[in-house]
């Protein structure tokens, strides 16, 4: 057994090369990780532009009280031949380029139309409602950095730049394999009260998708060394990361750890960490592929996936995973379950009046199988090995999981 901090150091020391990249049609790139830097090739807007409907004028001419209207300037019109002379105005619409010499836009509601002339009822400051060159962005400016996750705003900005197919990181493939003779596939009928439904596969698949990976479901396999060996070899061929659940403890039928070492020939980074839950976790590497063997209990496998698989998954995408830790005020006390382990306990986490609050209302106490404790606005109370019980009102570290 190594400490939690030692296990994190070993994860950090793993040699991980990012997976490849690919071009994707812009609408299909939503949620993907950008593999290139997006720079502005020109100013936006490239010319002074009207920000609303009104009359383009020379700002100082407003003191004249009335101006002659030379004509209209619709959006999309080339303004090369449009020029505002002293004492005149050109009716200009939202999004239109400003006519030459004009530096101010008087809103339509600020004037009275006199038929070929306008009376200025309410003057505006010089420069009013004119979008300056480069208001959106300037030529050469880095707009979206490499490694950014593409959301709606990034998609919109790239569309404005006429980027048809940005370069994005391929989704790392994560094979998920449940082990255990008691495990039933989803939809499979039970003929034995000792059987349990395979939920880990789908919990972990959801986490993979939420964090930029592509899940490869390998189903479940019975506690048979030959069957586990075959399934894990297939998983290694199919994915960048193989995640197993179950079979890593010290029981007679826990074959996963032996298969990883003896049958697959992997280099084991560590086996066993002083944490609760999930102390029997195992991390191994073969080339640029990784095996993370998690405990079989649902809560344990979820917590250890977050702690140990996510850092690998992110680095395969060329980025780093930073645990989203917040400082919260504990509303009720907490009795630490262990004395020499780093402990992660499911709690309720909410933000009220700018402060995070943490409590355990409705959380069940028992084994590491209670996945319902992760429902709702859940977090993980994080207690180091040398920390003890916590009293109401104390500030604690909580890892946000949603």
C-alpha positions in Angstrom: 0.0 0.0 0.0 1.2 3.5 -0.9 -0.2 6.8 0.3 -2.7 8.8 -1.8 -0.2 11.5 -2.4 2.4 8.9 -3.6 -0.2 7.5 -6.0 -0.9 10.9 -7.5 2.8 11.4 -8.0 3.0 8.1 -9.8 0.1 9.1 -12.0 1.8 12.4 -12.8 5.0 10.5 -13.7 3.3 8.3 -16.3 4.6 8.8 -19.8 1.4 9.7 -21.8 1.4 10.8 -25.4 -1.7 12.6 -26.6 -3.8 10.7 -29.2 -4.1 12.0 -32.8 -6.0 14.8 -34.3 -8.7 15.2 -37.0 -10.6 17.7 -39.0 -14.3 18.0 -38.2 -17.1 19.9 -39.9 -17.7 22.9 -37.6 -21.2 22.0 -36.2 -19.9 18.5 -35.4 -17.0 19.9 -33.3 -19.2 20.9 -30.4 -17.8 19.6 -27.1 -14.5 18.5 -28.7 -11.0 19.7 -27.7 -9.3 22.1 -30.1 -6.0 21.0 -31.4 -4.9 24.3 -33.0 -4.8 27.9 -32.0 -7.5 30.1 -33.5 -6.3 33.6 -34.5 -8.1 36.5 -36.1 -7.0 37.0 -39.7 -8.6 40.4 -39.9 -10.2 43.1 -37.8 -13.9 42.6 -36.9 -15.6 44.8 -37.8 -13.1 45.7 -40.6 -14.7 49.2 -41.0 -16.8 51.5 -38.7 -20.3 50.0 -38.6 -23.7 51.2 -37.6 -24.9 49.6 -34.3 -28.5 50.6 -34.8 -31.0 52.2 -37.3 -30.5 56.0 -37.7 -28.8 58.7 -39.6 -25.1 58.8 -40.3 -23.8 62.4 -39.8 -20.7 64.4 -38.9 -21.1 64.7 -35.2 -20.5 68.4 -34.9 -23.2 69.1 -37.5 -25.9 68.3 -34.9 -25.6 72.0 -33.8 -27.2 73.0 -37.1 -30.5 71.7 -35.9 -31.6 70.4 -39.4 -29.8 68.3 -42.0 -30.4 67.4 -45.6 -30.9 63.6 -46.2 -28.9 62.4 -49.2 -30.4 58.9 -49.3 -30.4 55.4 -47.8 -27.6 53.1 -46.8 -28.9 49.5 -46.4 -27.0 46.7 -44.8 -24.7 45.0 -47.3 -24.2 48.2 -49.4 -20.7 49.0 -50.6 -20.2 52.5 -49.1 -17.3 53.4 -51.4 -19.5 56.0 -53.2 -21.4 57.2 -50.1 -20.0 60.4 -48.5 -21.6 62.6 -45.9 -20.9 66.3 -46.7 -21.1 69.0 -44.1 -24.8 69.7 -43.3 -26.1 66.4 -44.7 -27.1 62.9 -43.4 -27.5 59.5 -44.9 -30.2 57.1 -43.5 -28.2 54.1 -42.3 -29.4 50.7 -40.9 -28.1 48.3 -38.3 -25.0 46.4 -39.6 -24.3 48.9 -42.5 -20.9 50.3 -43.0 -20.7 53.9 -42.1 -20.6 56.3 -45.1 -17.3 58.2 -45.5 -16.8 61.3 -43.3 -19.6 60.2 -41.0 -18.5 59.6 -37.4 -21.9 59.5 -35.5 -25.2 57.8 -35.8 -28.3 59.6 -34.6 -31.1 57.1 -33.7 -34.3 57.4 -35.8 -36.3 58.1 -32.6 -34.1 61.2 -31.9 -35.1 63.0 -35.1 -38.3 64.2 -36.9 -38.6 63.4 -40.6 -39.4 66.6 -42.5 -39.4 65.0 -46.0 -35.9 65.2 -47.5 -34.6 66.7 -44.3 -34.5 65.8 -40.6 -34.8 67.9 -37.5 -32.5 66.9 -34.6 -34.7 66.7 -31.5 -32.2 65.1 -29.2 -28.5 65.3 -30.1 -26.1 62.4 -29.2 -22.4 62.4 -28.3 -19.9 62.3 -31.2 -19.2 58.7 -32.1 -22.5 57.5 -30.8 -23.7 54.0 -31.9 -20.7 53.5 -34.3 -18.9 50.2 -33.8 -15.2 50.9 -34.1 -12.7 48.8 -36.2 -11.7 45.8 -34.2 -14.5 46.0 -31.6 -15.0 42.2 -31.8 -11.4 41.3 -32.3 -8.3 42.6 -33.9 -6.1 41.0 -36.6 -3.5 38.6 -35.1 -5.4 38.3 -31.8 -5.6 34.7 -30.3 -9.3 34.2 -29.9 -9.4 30.5 -28.9 -6.4 28.7 -27.4 -5.3 25.3 -28.3 -6.8 22.8 -25.7 -10.1 24.7 -25.3 -13.3 22.7 -25.2 -15.5 23.9 -27.9 -18.8 25.3 -26.7 -21.5 27.4 -28.4 -19.5 30.6 -28.2 -16.4 29.0 -29.7 -18.5 27.5 -32.6 -20.0 31.0 -33.2 -16.7 32.8 -33.3 -15.2 30.2 -35.6 -18.2 30.5 -37.9 -17.6 34.3 -38.0 -14.0 33.5 -39.1 -15.2 31.2 -41.9 -13.5 28.2 -40.3 -15.3 25.3 -42.0 -13.4 22.4 -40.3 -11.3 23.0 -37.2 -8.6 20.6 -36.1 -9.6 18.8 -33.0 -8.2 16.1 -30.8 -9.5 12.6 -31.4 -11.5 11.1 -28.6 -9.4 8.7 -26.6 -11.1 5.3 -26.5 -11.8 3.9 -23.0 -12.8 0.2 -22.9 -14.9 -0.7 -19.9 -15.0 -4.3 -18.7 -17.0 -5.6 -15.6 -15.8 -8.8 -14.0 -17.7 -11.1 -11.6 -19.7 -14.2 -11.9 -22.5 -12.5 -10.1 -22.8 -9.7 -12.6 -25.8 -9.5 -15.0 -25.8 -7.6 -18.3 -28.3 -4.8 -18.6 -31.6 -6.3 -19.8 -30.6 -9.9 -18.9 -33.0 -11.8 -16.8 -31.9 -13.0 -13.4 -32.3 -16.7 -12.4 -30.4 -16.4 -9.1 -31.0 -14.0 -6.2 -27.2 -13.7 -5.7 -26.8 -12.0 -9.1 -26.6 -8.2 -9.4 -27.2 -5.8 -12.3 -24.1 -4.4 -14.1 -24.4 -0.7 -13.4 -20.7 0.2 -13.3 -20.3 -0.1 -17.0 -22.9 2.6 -17.7 -21.8 4.9 -14.8 -18.3 4.9 -16.1 -19.4 5.2 -19.8 -21.3 8.4 -18.8 -18.2 9.7 -17.1 -16.0 8.9 -20.1 -18.4 10.8 -22.4 -18.7 13.8 -20.1 -14.9 14.2 -20.1 -14.2 13.9 -23.8 -13.6 10.2 -24.3 -15.3 7.5 -26.4 -16.5 4.6 -24.4 -16.1 1.0 -25.7 -18.4 -1.3 -23.9 -16.8 -4.8 -23.4 -19.7 -6.1 -21.3 -19.1 -8.4 -18.3 -17.1 -11.6 -17.9 -17.2 -14.3 -15.2 -14.5 -14.9 -12.6 -12.4 -17.1 -14.9 -8.8 -16.4 -15.5 -8.8 -17.5 -19.2 -12.0 -15.5 -19.9 -10.7 -12.4 -18.2 -7.4 -12.7 -20.1 -9.1 -13.0 -23.5 -11.5 -10.1 -22.7 -8.7 -7.8 -21.5 -6.5 -8.6 -24.6 -9.4 -7.7 -26.8 -10.0 -4.5 -24.8 -6.3 -3.5 -25.2 -6.6 -3.9 -28.9 -9.7 -1.8 -29.0 -8.8 1.2 -26.8 -6.3 3.6 -25.3 -7.4 2.9 -21.7 -8.8 -0.3 -20.3 -10.9 0.2 -17.2 -12.0 -2.9 -15.3 -14.3 -3.2 -12.3 -14.0 -6.0 -9.7 -11.4 -8.7 -9.4 -8.6 -6.6 -7.8 -9.0 -7.6 -4.2 -7.4 -10.6 -2.4 -10.1 -13.2 -2.9 -9.6 -16.6 -4.5 -11.5 -15.4 -7.6 -9.9 -12.0 -8.0 -7.9 -12.7 -11.2 -7.6 -9.2 -12.7 -4.4 -8.2 -11.0 -2.7 -11.5 -12.0 -3.8 -11.2 -15.6 -2.5 -7.6 -15.8 0.9 -8.7 -14.5 1.4 -12.2 -15.9 -0.7 -12.5 -19.0 -0.6 -9.0 -20.5 3.0 -8.2 -19.4 2.1 -4.7 -18.3 4.3 -2.5 -16.1 2.5 -2.0 -12.9 2.7 1.6 -11.6 1.1 0.7 -8.3 -1.3 -1.8 -6.7 -3.0 -0.7 -3.5 -3.5 2.8 -2.1 -4.3 4.0 1.4 -7.6 5.5 0.5 -11.3 4.9 1.3 -13.0 3.8 -0.8 -11.0 1.8 -3.3 -7.8 0.8 -1.6 -7.2 -2.2 -4.0 -7.0 0.0 -7.1 -4.3 -0.9 -9.7 -2.7 1.2 -12.4 -0.5 -0.3 -15.1 0.9 0.6 -18.5 1.8 -1.1 -21.8 3.3 1.2 -24.3 1.0 4.2 -24.6 -2.0 2.1 -23.4 -3.2 2.0 -19.8 -5.0 -0.4 -17.6 -6.8 0.9 -14.5 -8.4 -1.9 -12.4 -11.1 -0.5 -10.1 -13.0 -2.1 -7.2 -16.3 -3.7 -8.0 -18.5 -1.7 -5.6 -20.4 1.0 -7.5 -19.4 3.9 -5.2 -15.8 2.8 -5.0 -15.4 2.4 -8.8 -17.0 5.8 -9.4 -14.7 7.7 -6.9 -11.5 5.9 -8.1 -12.4 6.5 -11.7 -12.6 10.2 -11.0 -9.3 10.2 -9.1 -7.3 8.0 -11.3 -8.8 7.6 -14.8 -9.7 11.2 -15.5 -6.0 12.5 -15.2 -5.0 9.9 -17.8 -8.0 10.6 -20.0 -7.3 14.3 -20.0 -3.6 13.9 -20.8 -4.4 11.7 -23.7 -6.3 14.7 -25.0 -3.3 17.0 -24.5 -4.7 18.8 -21.5 -4.6 18.5 -17.7 -7.4 17.5 -15.3 -7.5 19.8 -12.2 -9.8 18.4 -9.5 -12.6 20.9 -9.0 -12.0 21.5 -5.2 -14.0 24.1 -3.2 -13.8 25.2 0.4 -17.1 24.6 2.1 -18.6 25.1 5.6 -19.6 21.8 7.2 -23.1 22.1 8.6 -23.1 18.9 10.6 -20.2 16.9 12.0 -18.4 14.0 10.3 -16.8 11.0 12.0 -13.8 9.8 10.0 -13.9 6.1 9.2 -10.2 5.5 9.1 -7.0 6.7 10.8 -4.4 6.2 8.2 -6.2 6.7 4.9 -7.2 9.5 2.7 -11.0 9.5 2.8 -13.6 10.6 0.3 -17.2 10.7 1.6 -20.2 11.5 -0.5 -21.9 14.7 0.8 -24.5 17.3 -0.3 -22.9 20.5 -1.7 -24.7 23.7 -2.5 -23.9 27.4 -3.0 -25.8 29.9 -0.8 -25.1 33.6 -0.7 -21.6 33.1 -2.3 -20.6 30.4 0.2 -20.4 26.6 -0.3 -22.2 24.6 2.3 -21.7 20.9 2.9 -23.9 18.4 4.8 -24.9 14.7 4.9 -28.7 14.9 5.0 -30.2 11.8 3.4 -26.8 10.2 2.8 -26.7 6.5 3.8 -24.0 5.0 5.9 -22.7 1.6 5.0 -20.5 -0.1 2.4 -18.9 1.3 -0.7 -21.8 0.0 -2.8 -24.2 2.8 -2.1 -24.3 4.6 -5.5 -27.5 6.5 -4.6 -25.3 8.7 -2.3 -24.0 10.3 -5.6 -27.5 11.5 -6.6 -28.4 15.2 -6.4 -26.0 18.0 -5.8 -23.3 15.7 -4.6 -19.7 16.3 -3.7 -16.8 14.3 -2.1 -15.6 15.5 1.3 -11.8 15.1 1.0 -10.0 14.3 4.3 -6.2 13.6 4.3 -4.8 10.6 6.1 -3.7 12.7 9.1 -7.0 14.5 9.5 -9.6 13.5 12.1 -13.2 14.0 12.8 -14.8 17.3 11.8 -17.1 19.5 13.9 -20.1 21.5 12.6 -19.0 24.9 11.3 -15.5 23.8 10.2 -14.3 24.5 6.8 -13.5 21.4 4.7 -12.3 20.5 1.2 -15.0 19.2 -1.1 -14.4 17.8 -4.6 -17.3 18.8 -6.9 -18.5 15.9 -9.0 -21.3 17.7 -11.0 
